[in-house]
Amino acid sequence: MSEAGGGRGCGSSVPQRAPWSLVAATAAFCLVSATSVWTAGAAPMSREERQKLGNQVLEMFDHAYGNYMEHAYPADELMPLTCRGRVRGQEPSRGDVDDALGKFSLTLIDSLDTLVVLNKTKEFEDAVRKVLRDVNLDNDVVVSVFETNIRVLGGLLGGHSLAIMLKEKGEYMQWYNDELLQMAKQLGYKLLPAFNTTSGLPYPRINLKFGIRKPEARTGTETDTCTACAGTLILEFAALSRFTGATIFEEYARKALDFLWEKRQRSSNLVGVTINIHTGDWVRKDSGVGAGIDSYYEYLLKAYVLLGDDSFLERFNTHYDAIMRYISQPPLLLDVHIHKPMLNARTWMDALLAFFPGLQVLKGDIRPAIETHEMLYQVIKKHNFLPEAFTTDFRVHWAQHPLRPEFAESTYFLYKATGDPYYLEVGKTLIENLNKYARVPCGFAAMKDVRTGSHEDRMDSFFLAEMFKYLYLLFADKEDIIFDIEDYIFTTEAHLLPLWLSTTNQSISKKNTTSEYTELDDSNFDWTCPNTQILFPNDPLYAQSIREPLKNVVDKSCPRGIIRVEESFRSGAKPPLRARDFMATNPEHLEILKKMGAASSIDAEDGLRFMQEMIELSSQQQKEQQLPPRAVQIVSHPFFGRVVLTAGPAQFGLDLSKHKETRGFVASSKPYNGCSELTNPEAVMGKIALIQRGQCMFAEKARNIQNAGAIGGIVIDDNEGSSSDTAPLFQMAGDGKDTDDIKIPMLFLFSKEGSIILDAIREYEEVEVLLSDKAKDRAAILKGKMIPSYIINSNPEMENEEQPSSENDSQSAEQITSSSQEVDLVDQESPEESSLNSQPESLSPADMDNAASVSPSEQISNPMENHETTSLDGECTDLDNQLQEQSETEEDSNPNVSWGKKVQPIDSILADWNEDIEAFEMMEKDEL
């Protein structure tokens, strides 16, 4: 989102053909002026606290960026658990999510303009030199056109925009001569062959070296792409054309947008999720504002802001009216069918829709933005992070969270629009959760499962490109930033493009093609942004009054279905028959079934809903024996509970969801497979035994270690290289016999997660772990221990502090521990944890925008899973669905060996832990 934009004036209409300089100026004023209005209604956060939080964001960025540069560069991304770089073809394939990796130092390019926003100009200059020196855009690798555009092309253009700004200021970048722009132009030409289709919609993937369709390209056979993939090009491509004068880029991007607009469903004015790039037929006909469509809507409005073309605003307003008419069910945003928009297509929401409140701010529609944002915040307070998908009664549907920035983005823009300090407190919560649950010694790790708190060895480039940018800007004053942020617009990857591009190289025809497709009701369009002098003064608690009814929506309310039941009662009609109430022996029920689909459209809708519920009930019965994932948390020095591994449960033994967690030191069993009586019972007595999978039943292994005196067991997969990152949850079954004699807890770790424990044992003989149903709060784990307080609080502050020199690295673990102050944990209680679902949740595709060539059946096994049922008294239940995806290992045809796979030995990893501990100890002493 950009704060510079959103309408034609503030409080009164500006003529539709107003000069663009006036449009940009008035639009920028609309959001900025609000900040001085709101604070009268709420206690403002002091400048000192805002500065303190801003400094904390700077330290967090340094932690993430510094570890990427030290342990991963020049690889595309950092793997923060194993402290090495992720190189395409050298790690097990994660499917479509790997299409963002092109061996072009993705994280560095994506972070360029973030460095300037965070006032790290010297680091920016160094980073630009590294990009020019090291990055190669001619690699034989197949990449996503969408991801490469928003992350790499956008990153280069954002870097160029701020490089020329710094050069004009006269202190930095005096040597710069448009080198980043030339790289962007080179990349732009490499992406153009993807547009060689009859429709003008681009292929979803392209080979950077060989293009499309050539035998060596290994791509070009796809037929489908997502709407966002084809519709999120105009800002970067138009900026490239305006910067260079080469009009071809903007022309191709406009043609793709024109085609999508022409193919919208005419009666609903909605677009589907995926479309055939050759025929223009909709492949997936569900429509929403989340994954697969999101940034298409964003770029229509922002293209109007950046380029000043009215047709983009008219199209956006037409779509927005349809969204608010059909998809918006405040505070929810639920997908519908484009041909039957009154019928919901699913009963869960994905995390990517969290950007939408920010877009509504840019549009000037504040009230629904506040409502949806508050609903999302309540979900975050329940789960610490926003799950990849959650149901209409706010339970986890997909448990993964890859540190997405969309909610932080909307928080920033709502604060800009309202000036309400409530949103500063929201930002503070985001900072605390990131430090407490995601921070690890080598960066920040994505959450594998928000219910258990387990980590994934992943830190996406967008985390540095967007999250820290929005969080810093949230707390920064205007004088804290070295340039005027209002002169730029944010792309969907938060890269900065200057608004003056609207008047540069305008050789593209601005023919208004919108009217060729639809008759527009101009009264429906907001040609002005909201006048905050009218919105807020008479009711300074305006935003609070909107949020208040939603405070308990996650825990107590039944968000959908109740209204219809109540209306049925008032009208005297009977409520619709629900699948869970159906009895085949009831004549009345059979009569209702006969009517469904024949009597009226309402009966037909009831019939479809009934069949969906029957399918889900059948699926539910099949899943009754499935268990949710568990957690293995390493709690001994130097880990202190900061590494959480996803573990598979067992259908036998102690149920960790019903009993207290098991804590103990680990020891390897002999024999390692645990298939016979142990020869080292003294080693595993009173400990948690490590055993290898294979050669006998899991229950037999459990009995053998239990007989040796073990208090628990961890089975480690014998398939080398297996990982929870790429494999579905594994559940250990019994042996078909009575297993009531097994009293100890048993958990399963894939090879990669198990290796983390085994490597730690080799370095530190004593390794203590906690087996539980979900990760425990560090204060509870380390109660009464002598440890650095920052590990408990996970709230490090860097205020003009310098890292201690490496000469302290040799300090022993005992010295570190003894030099720490003893932390009083008596009054610190772990936060209330939300209850886990009774069913295991599958992991989502990392980003459905990348799933361009995946058929509907491959993406969603049942499009109507998790349909909510509502009883007459308003009690809500949700039928969760498990989707399992298993990626297969991808072999790059030509791995670039020169990149080098920076595998960190365990002693190096632990040295980083020690340095981390010592640094924060030093800061604590300095603060005292």
PyMOL commands that set and color helices and strands:
alter all, ss='L'
color gray80, all
select helices_A, chain A and resi 20-32+35-41+47-71+95-100+106-110+112-117+121-134+145-169+179-195+215-217+227-231+234-244+248-262+294-307+310-327+351-363+366-383+406-418+422-438+461-475+478-480+485-487+499-503+514-516+522-524+532-535+542-550+553-556+562-571+579-581+587-595+601-622+681-684+698-707+751-763+778-781+789-793+806-810+813-819+848-850+856-859+897-899+906-927
alter helices_A, ss='H'
color red, helices_A
select strands_A, chain A and resi 77-79+84-86+142-144+205-207+224-226+274-276+282-284+286-287+328-329+332-333+336-337+348-350+389-391+396-398+439-440+443-444+446-449+454-456+488-490+496-498+630-634+643-647+662-668+688-692+712-716+746-749+768-772+868-870+876-878
alter strands_A, ss='S'
color yellow, strands_A
deselect
rebuild
show_as cartoon
